[in-house]
Amino acid sequence: MRSRRSALLAAVCVSALAGGAFAVGAAPASAAGPAAGVTLTVGKSGAEYTTVQSAVDAVPNDSGTAYTISIAAGTYREMVTIPATKLHLSLIGATGNAKDVVITSSTYAGEATSSGSTYGTEGSATVHVKASDFTAKYITFSNTFDKLDYPSVTATQAVAIAMEGDRQVYQNDVFYGHQDTLLSWDSTATAELRQYVYNSTIDGDVDYIFGDGDLVVDRSDIVTLNDGIYSKAYLTAPATYAAETYGILLTGDTVTSTLASNGVYLGRAWEPFSGTAPQLVVRNTNLPAQVNTTNPYLGISSATWTPGRYYEYDDTGSGANANESTRPQLTAAQAASYTAYTYLAGSDGWDPVVSGAARTVAAQAERDNARLGDTRRVAEPRLPGTCQTVTSDLAAPANREFSDDMEAAAPDTARIQAALNACAGTGQAVELSPGADGGDTAFLSAPLTVSGFEYLVIDTGVTLFASRQATDYGAACGTIGSSSNGCAAFITVSGNESGVEGVRADSRSRGSRDGLGNPTQGAIDGRGDLPILGTTTSWWDNAVTAKAEGLKQVNPRLIQATSSDQFTVYDLTLRDAAKQNLYYKTGGGLLVWGLVVESPDTSLNTDGIDIDSSVYATVRDSWIMDGDDCVAMQTNDATDVHLTVADNQCFGTHGISIGSETTYGLQDILVEHNRIEGKDLYGTESSIAAGIRIKSYEGVGGVVRDVEYLDTTMSDLQYPIDLDPFYSAPTGTANIPDYAGVTIDGLVATRSIPGAQEVVEGVSADHPTVLTLRDVYADATTTVSQYARITIEHSDLDFAGTGVAEVLR
């Protein structure tokens, strides 16, 4: 039990960047177990209650029965108070997705109340939870007050949730605010106060995880916003009483930021009353490069952080710095006493920690290594702040061709590159925007370079056109030869924590969809279909000629990022690339979200996304039409590990592919919830209409294992399943393709084209393909197979051939 005396904080004066005035009055926790439960419903219509507060008010006081309030999808603009008398209460978002159920207000500390006073920090909270034994799942708690909208306001604290009861659990929630988003507060100072936040997202910029309770944030996303004023972020502000061992614990989390280097601070010590000694541990957490690596801890007013109360342990990421004296580290022995369980156990042994929580570093590593797909905690990106804006002074030509003079010396190259050079290292963006009258929306440029810690952002409706002058990309560019080398990419990315992004139009506005029905957003046009300057031959024509002659096209990729960790592509449209649209090589941490690729099936070698020799990559929520692979995963220089391809649509492509180079092996790959269609939107059938495709050959082969395809739908394909170790003629006797472990779980293929077949082959009895099929149904049931061990559970497919062993479950 807590021993400190009650502290009346209403009179405490704290700086505008810290917490503010607080009221007293939370009741002690009740440990009584609940009886059988009752569910109340809230919804905009068709439910028992139309507001969350009215449902809370309907819950009996001090009830021995557990109550659940199920909240339908919608935005509930209200401030909600859950009194201490509403015991054993749960708030559950009915859809299972926190983004669907939003409780929001915009109240701030300095705002006047109806009584003539101000709300104060605690009073600004959108939701007050004073009850103990409380649970919330799948809900967004939001306070949208933004300091930029009120430049004269000084008391800018705006709390999304005030957690003021014991044994509170928050799972799969979102907490959104700017300053003081999440408050853990014990107003009575006599009772235990423990709160557990798991698998959730917390957004903010100033002291946005703060208070004096025992608070654990476990395996969650902590997002630093750029408030546009301070250009810094302070994750936590603990106000722990000196007699207490534990305060705030961040464990197994992922911190992300678009701020400049050294702009993120892990904590600020806060002493709003006498007898405080703020306590914080950050452990097993992935920290971004923007963390101030030498001085990540500060104080508020006269407070100071104290070694012995502040620790880190086994953190990862570019922002971890275990060797710095100002960042005290727990020893392995000490770390056992600073876990989610020890923070929350209290006097009654309470243990809400979700099964599988990291109790040791070794256990966490074992779990991560066993997981398929990208094991980072990946959330939808947010646009960074703007470092410089470059304004268009060109109208987009109807035929997408500018005058020869402009094409020969692209007029926007120097000013865009100058802005990129100036903004490198800031963590912010160079934004390409329309002209003042909105009529000029085009930029024409030769190749550009995006450096580390910066972003290129293209505004809605703006198009960046790639030069048609072949020599802009290199002396050999635009030719045909025995090698495809010799061209720089249109956009080359070098350095960590960078990105190329677009701004998507509001879906409710006119012009929110382009001619192919995709979202209108910033675009890059490679103009691969147009003549190379000074010729009558396009980049694509060169590709066709090279293929016919058994040679290689020397064409530029649209975007290439090499050895660039934490690279992001977001809400961007890529059109008519001369070669591959996006090529990512030897990196760690690719995130592609909302990418649109619009190239017809007839454009050769225009892969949508290539991931080569990289670790930790996610491709999600993208729409891809091109003339080669939709997404390709390959290993020319190193292993591909922990890749996720999810919730995408592919049109007229060669499928979602592994290979053809698998030399260094691929493993821990998850491909789920994708749709693959064999025709592009012009009605052209893909030249290789494949769905799930693994391709390699002797000389460039390697081990492919722990690959799982979940819930894939397909149509108009010739090869819904194509596992082929004979993709090309052998180039050596070493490096044999070995598909050692592939699972296809949930597949439906319809409208397969005449002659369609499923191909599952291994090289030999020593290198068989090992495949598991579960709930796989295709309207083309012809199969071709050899040297394969196939386990089948619920499928209309049968396999037979040399060296084929089929097991039915």
Summary of the structure (lengths in Angstrom):
residues: 809
radius of gyration: 28.7
end to end distance: 55.7
largest distance: 86.3
contacts: 3077
relative contact order: 0.05
helix: 8%
strand: 38%
